[in-house]
Amino acid sequence: MSGGGEHALDIQIHHGPDGREYVDRANAARAAGVKPATISTWEARGRLTRVPGTPPRQPLYALEDVIEAEYQARMNAARTAGTTTRAVRHLCDAA
């Protein structure tokens, strides 16, 4: 990953040669509005995959994957709370 830049949420983004945006664990957590431990939990549960070849203690994640994992976590939490599917989609789309 080469280069870097600032995102609107003060997130350090690495731009890969493939044109995708990548973030480390701390910035992934900042982007998703969760703690870094949550990012590790999502990874352990298979909801988020680190970029292959990144060091174990310094993983990078595709920003779009982080956003999708956060969306799915919110959908799952709302469903678990008994919210209807239609209301869940409305809540997630509004965020």
Summary of the structure (lengths in Angstrom):
residues: 95
radius of gyration: 14.2
end to end distance: 29.4
largest distance: 43.8
contacts: 250
relative contact order: 0.14
helix: 47%
strand: 18%
